[in-house]
């Protein structure tokens, strides 16, 4: 009988657990710092170390490279295991979501990663409507650049990502095009461009110092490309993630601002002039994305419908089960994307 219980205990140790995968991802997401992972997961450092050792013994491979007791890198085999572990934990969450869908439609969490412009100027009204409809759904809003949003997606920390362009950073998401927009130019009211607003060109913009958004570090900028195609070199003197910061420095006289139209409020036109730059730069598209294997709960589909009313629920459901972005793009072909603007009072259009 004693041998039976010893064998049972041995077998139990040989069974991979979700807890082990949770610890594995916790360590990876905390920069291979076991102490930080333990604090984040409300457990002990020795407990995590033991579970990781057991997981490596069961798999027969080293997930981490070590120097003494410290983890210094994820091995090539470990990278594949981490990727599969994320997929498994997402599948488990999907199973839980299905159960919750049947028992508690009005409760849950919706985590969104987006840019400052969306969070500050677009989402407040939508989130207000959503909260009235689902007061028991907890909302989490993360702000960052496209690269930071992609990192949160890779770590499985958000349900939705909302951004503009940068599609290549999100290969595992299904991206629903939501609306188009064109940049606007901001100047002090006595600026030369404001006085001569019917003749705005890239050549004239290139003559002035420019203040605009931070450029992506991983892809070409459509903003810079527009100048390059005309053999022009823009004088970008200041960049920021926050449109409010850009407007502040335009008011200081540091340069001409170029921002998204959603960030233009009517109060801004009390001391600034705004020029529509449509045609000078490429029109860009804002999208909402979610993991390709994610089960969308009803309140998630309703949020998408609030953010993009032109997406009917039956198309949202088809997009949610689409196996590739090409299928989603095909679904969107017959949709008329709206063009989003900000305050249009006094907005001058470039000739």
C-alpha positions as CSV (number, residue, x, y, z in Angstrom):
1,X,0.0,0.0,0.0
2,X,2.9,2.4,0.8
3,X,4.3,1.8,-2.7
4,X,0.9,2.8,-4.2
5,X,0.9,6.1,-2.4
6,X,4.5,6.8,-3.3
7,X,3.6,6.1,-7.0
8,X,0.6,8.4,-6.7
9,X,2.6,11.2,-5.3
10,X,5.2,10.7,-8.0
11,X,2.5,10.8,-10.7
12,X,1.0,13.9,-9.2
13,X,4.4,15.7,-9.4
14,X,4.6,14.7,-13.1
15,X,1.3,16.4,-14.1
16,X,1.8,19.9,-15.5
17,X,-0.5,22.4,-13.8
18,X,-2.1,25.7,-14.8
19,X,-0.5,27.1,-11.7
20,X,3.0,26.3,-13.1
21,X,2.1,28.0,-16.3
22,X,0.8,31.0,-14.4
23,X,4.1,31.2,-12.4
24,X,6.1,30.8,-15.7
25,X,4.3,33.8,-17.3
26,X,4.5,35.8,-14.1
27,X,8.3,35.4,-14.0
28,X,8.7,36.3,-17.7
29,X,6.4,39.3,-17.5
30,X,8.4,40.6,-14.5
31,X,11.7,40.6,-16.3
32,X,12.8,37.2,-14.9
33,X,12.7,38.6,-11.4
34,X,11.3,35.8,-9.2
35,X,10.9,38.0,-6.2
36,X,8.8,40.6,-8.1
37,X,6.7,37.8,-9.7
38,X,6.1,36.3,-6.2
39,X,4.9,39.6,-4.9
40,X,2.6,40.1,-8.0
41,X,1.2,36.6,-7.6
42,X,0.8,36.7,-3.8
43,X,3.0,33.7,-3.3
44,X,6.6,32.8,-2.1
45,X,9.8,33.0,-4.1
46,X,10.8,29.4,-3.1
47,X,7.4,28.2,-4.2
48,X,7.8,29.6,-7.6
49,X,11.3,28.4,-8.0
50,X,10.2,24.9,-7.0
51,X,7.3,24.8,-9.5
52,X,9.5,26.1,-12.3
53,X,12.1,23.3,-11.6
54,X,9.4,20.7,-11.6
55,X,8.0,22.0,-14.9
56,X,11.5,21.9,-16.5
57,X,12.0,18.3,-15.2
58,X,8.7,17.2,-16.6
59,X,9.3,18.7,-20.0
60,X,12.9,17.6,-20.1
61,X,14.2,21.0,-21.3
62,X,15.6,24.1,-19.7
63,X,13.2,27.0,-20.0
64,X,15.7,29.5,-18.5
65,X,19.4,30.1,-18.6
66,X,20.7,30.6,-15.1
67,X,23.7,32.2,-13.4
68,X,23.8,30.8,-9.9
69,X,20.3,31.2,-8.5
70,X,19.4,34.0,-10.9
71,X,17.5,33.7,-14.2
72,X,19.3,35.5,-16.9
73,X,17.5,34.6,-20.1
74,X,14.7,32.5,-21.7
75,X,16.1,29.7,-23.8
76,X,15.0,29.2,-27.4
77,X,13.0,26.2,-26.3
78,X,11.6,28.3,-23.4
79,X,10.4,31.0,-25.8
80,X,8.2,28.4,-27.6
81,X,6.9,27.1,-24.2
82,X,6.1,30.6,-23.1
83,X,4.2,31.3,-26.3
84,X,2.2,28.1,-25.9
85,X,1.6,28.8,-22.2
86,X,0.0,32.2,-23.1
87,X,-2.3,30.4,-25.6
88,X,-3.3,27.9,-23.0
89,X,-4.1,30.5,-20.4
90,X,-6.1,32.4,-22.9
91,X,-8.1,29.2,-23.7
92,X,-8.7,28.7,-20.1
93,X,-10.0,32.3,-19.7
94,X,-12.2,31.7,-22.8
95,X,-13.8,28.7,-21.1
96,X,-14.4,30.7,-18.0
97,X,-15.9,33.5,-20.1
98,X,-18.3,31.1,-21.7
99,X,-19.4,30.0,-18.2
100,X,-19.8,33.6,-17.1
101,X,-21.7,34.4,-20.3
102,X,-24.3,31.9,-19.3
103,X,-24.6,32.9,-15.6
104,X,-23.6,36.5,-15.3
105,X,-24.1,38.6,-18.4
106,X,-23.9,41.9,-16.5
107,X,-20.6,41.3,-14.6
108,X,-17.0,41.0,-15.6
109,X,-13.9,43.1,-16.5
110,X,-13.1,44.9,-19.7
111,X,-9.4,45.9,-20.1
112,X,-8.5,48.3,-22.9
113,X,-5.1,49.5,-24.1
114,X,-5.1,52.6,-26.3
115,X,-3.4,55.9,-27.1
116,X,-3.8,59.2,-25.2
117,X,-5.9,60.7,-28.0
118,X,-8.4,57.9,-27.8
119,X,-8.5,57.9,-24.0
120,X,-8.8,61.6,-23.7
121,X,-11.0,62.7,-26.6
122,X,-12.9,59.7,-28.0
123,X,-13.6,57.1,-25.3
124,X,-15.1,59.2,-22.5
125,X,-18.6,59.5,-24.1
126,X,-18.5,55.8,-25.2
127,X,-17.4,54.6,-21.8
128,X,-20.1,56.7,-20.1
129,X,-22.8,55.0,-22.2
130,X,-21.2,51.6,-21.6
131,X,-21.1,52.1,-17.8
132,X,-24.8,53.0,-17.7
133,X,-25.6,49.8,-19.5
134,X,-23.2,47.6,-17.6
135,X,-22.6,49.2,-14.2
136,X,-21.1,46.0,-12.7
137,X,-18.5,45.6,-15.4
138,X,-15.1,46.8,-14.2
139,X,-13.2,48.9,-16.8
140,X,-9.4,49.1,-17.0
141,X,-7.9,51.7,-19.3
142,X,-4.2,51.5,-20.2
143,X,-2.5,54.3,-22.2
144,X,0.6,54.2,-24.3
145,X,2.3,54.2,-27.7
146,X,1.5,51.6,-30.3
147,X,4.6,49.7,-29.2
148,X,3.5,49.8,-25.5
149,X,0.0,48.6,-26.5
150,X,1.5,45.7,-28.4
151,X,3.5,44.7,-25.4
152,X,0.4,44.6,-23.2
153,X,-1.3,42.5,-25.9
154,X,1.6,40.1,-26.0
155,X,1.5,39.6,-22.3
156,X,-2.3,38.9,-22.5
157,X,-3.1,41.8,-20.2
158,X,-5.8,43.4,-22.2
159,X,-9.0,42.4,-24.0
160,X,-9.1,45.2,-26.6
161,X,-6.4,47.3,-28.2
162,X,-7.4,50.6,-29.9
163,X,-4.8,52.3,-32.1
164,X,-4.2,53.9,-35.4
165,X,-2.3,52.2,-38.2
166,X,0.7,50.1,-36.9
167,X,-1.1,46.9,-37.9
168,X,2.2,45.0,-38.3
169,X,2.7,45.2,-34.5
170,X,-0.4,43.1,-33.9
171,X,-0.2,39.9,-36.0
172,X,-2.2,37.9,-33.5
173,X,-5.2,40.2,-33.3
174,X,-8.3,40.6,-35.5
175,X,-8.4,44.3,-36.3
176,X,-11.8,46.0,-37.0
177,X,-11.4,49.3,-38.9
178,X,-13.5,51.9,-37.0
179,X,-13.0,55.3,-38.5
180,X,-10.8,57.5,-40.7
181,X,-9.3,60.8,-39.9
182,X,-7.0,63.5,-41.3
183,X,-4.5,65.6,-39.5
184,X,-5.0,69.3,-38.6
185,X,-2.5,72.1,-38.3
186,X,-2.5,74.4,-35.2
187,X,-0.9,77.8,-35.0
188,X,-1.2,81.0,-32.9
189,X,-3.9,83.2,-34.4
190,X,-1.3,85.8,-35.7
191,X,0.9,83.2,-37.4
192,X,1.7,83.6,-41.1
193,X,0.1,80.2,-42.0
194,X,-3.1,81.3,-40.2
195,X,-3.3,84.6,-42.2
196,X,-2.6,82.8,-45.5
197,X,-4.7,79.7,-44.7
198,X,-5.9,79.0,-48.2
199,X,-2.5,78.2,-49.5
200,X,-1.3,75.6,-47.0
201,X,1.3,73.2,-48.5
202,X,3.9,70.8,-47.3
203,X,6.5,73.2,-48.6
204,X,5.2,76.0,-46.4
205,X,5.0,73.7,-43.4
206,X,8.6,72.6,-44.0
207,X,9.6,76.3,-43.6
208,X,8.4,76.3,-39.9
209,X,9.4,74.4,-36.8
210,X,6.9,71.6,-36.2
211,X,5.5,70.1,-33.0
212,X,3.7,66.8,-33.3
213,X,3.3,63.2,-32.0
214,X,6.1,60.9,-31.1
215,X,7.2,58.8,-34.1
216,X,7.1,55.1,-34.0
217,X,10.5,53.5,-33.4
218,X,9.7,50.3,-35.4
219,X,8.1,51.5,-38.6
220,X,8.2,54.3,-41.2
221,X,6.1,57.4,-40.3
222,X,3.4,58.4,-42.8
223,X,4.0,61.9,-41.5
224,X,7.7,61.9,-42.4
225,X,7.1,60.0,-45.7
226,X,4.7,62.7,-46.9
227,X,7.6,65.2,-46.7
228,X,10.2,62.8,-48.1
229,X,8.1,62.1,-51.2
230,X,8.4,65.8,-52.1
231,X,12.1,65.9,-51.2
232,X,11.4,68.0,-48.1
233,X,13.0,67.9,-44.7
234,X,10.5,68.9,-41.9
235,X,11.9,70.8,-38.9
236,X,10.5,68.7,-36.1
237,X,11.6,70.5,-32.9
238,X,9.4,68.8,-30.3
239,X,7.4,65.6,-30.1
240,X,4.9,64.3,-27.4
241,X,2.4,61.5,-26.9
242,X,-0.2,63.9,-25.5
243,X,-2.1,66.4,-27.8
244,X,-2.7,68.7,-24.8
245,X,1.1,69.0,-24.4
246,X,1.5,69.7,-28.1
247,X,-1.1,72.5,-27.9
248,X,0.7,74.0,-24.9
249,X,3.9,74.3,-26.8
250,X,2.2,75.7,-29.9
251,X,0.8,78.4,-27.6
252,X,4.3,79.1,-26.3
253,X,5.4,79.8,-29.9
254,X,7.7,76.8,-30.1
255,X,6.3,75.7,-33.4
256,X,3.4,74.7,-35.6
257,X,1.4,71.9,-34.2
258,X,0.1,68.9,-36.2
259,X,-2.4,66.7,-34.3
260,X,-5.4,64.4,-34.7
261,X,-8.7,66.3,-35.3
262,X,-10.4,64.6,-32.4
263,X,-8.1,66.5,-30.1
264,X,-9.3,69.9,-31.3
265,X,-11.8,71.4,-28.9
266,X,-13.8,74.6,-29.5
267,X,-12.1,76.3,-26.6
268,X,-8.8,75.9,-28.3
269,X,-10.0,78.2,-31.1
270,X,-10.2,81.1,-28.6
271,X,-6.4,81.6,-29.0
272,X,-5.4,79.2,-31.8
273,X,-6.1,78.8,-35.5
274,X,-6.8,75.4,-36.9
275,X,-6.2,74.4,-40.6
276,X,-7.4,71.1,-42.1
277,X,-4.5,69.3,-43.6
278,X,-6.5,66.8,-45.6
279,X,-4.6,65.8,-48.8
280,X,-1.3,66.9,-47.4
281,X,-0.8,63.7,-45.4
282,X,-2.3,60.2,-46.0
283,X,-5.7,59.6,-44.4
284,X,-5.3,57.2,-41.5
285,X,-7.6,54.6,-39.9
286,X,-8.2,53.8,-36.3
287,X,-9.0,50.2,-35.4
288,X,-10.2,48.1,-32.5
289,X,-8.5,44.7,-32.1
290,X,-8.8,41.6,-30.0
291,X,-6.9,38.2,-29.8
292,X,-7.9,35.9,-32.7
293,X,-8.8,33.1,-30.3
294,X,-10.7,35.2,-27.8
295,X,-14.4,34.5,-26.9
296,X,-16.2,37.8,-26.9
297,X,-18.8,38.2,-24.1
298,X,-22.0,40.1,-24.8
299,X,-20.8,43.2,-23.1
300,X,-17.6,43.2,-25.2
301,X,-19.6,43.0,-28.4
302,X,-21.8,45.8,-27.1
303,X,-18.7,48.0,-26.4
304,X,-17.5,47.4,-30.0
305,X,-21.0,48.4,-31.3
306,X,-20.8,51.6,-29.2
307,X,-17.3,52.4,-30.5
308,X,-18.1,51.4,-34.1
309,X,-21.9,51.6,-34.7
310,X,-21.4,50.8,-38.4
311,X,-20.3,47.2,-37.4
312,X,-23.6,45.2,-37.0
313,X,-23.5,42.5,-34.3
314,X,-23.6,39.7,-36.8
315,X,-20.5,41.0,-38.5
316,X,-18.8,41.5,-35.1
317,X,-19.5,37.8,-34.4
318,X,-18.1,36.8,-37.7
319,X,-15.0,38.9,-37.2
320,X,-14.6,37.3,-33.7
321,X,-14.3,33.8,-35.2
322,X,-12.3,34.8,-38.3
323,X,-9.1,32.8,-38.6
324,X,-7.1,35.6,-40.3
325,X,-7.0,39.4,-40.8
326,X,-7.7,38.9,-44.5
327,X,-11.1,37.5,-43.6
328,X,-11.8,40.5,-41.3
329,X,-10.8,42.9,-44.1
330,X,-13.1,41.1,-46.5
331,X,-16.0,41.6,-44.0
332,X,-15.2,45.3,-43.8
333,X,-15.1,45.9,-47.5
334,X,-18.8,46.9,-47.8
335,X,-18.7,49.1,-44.6
336,X,-18.6,52.9,-45.0
337,X,-16.1,54.1,-42.4
338,X,-17.1,57.4,-40.9
339,X,-14.6,60.2,-40.8
340,X,-14.0,61.5,-37.3
341,X,-13.3,65.2,-36.6
342,X,-13.2,67.4,-33.6
343,X,-14.5,71.0,-33.3
344,X,-15.2,72.2,-36.8
345,X,-16.1,75.8,-35.8
346,X,-13.6,78.1,-37.5
347,X,-11.7,75.2,-39.0
348,X,-10.1,76.4,-42.2
349,X,-9.6,74.0,-45.1
350,X,-6.4,74.0,-47.1
351,X,-6.8,74.7,-50.8
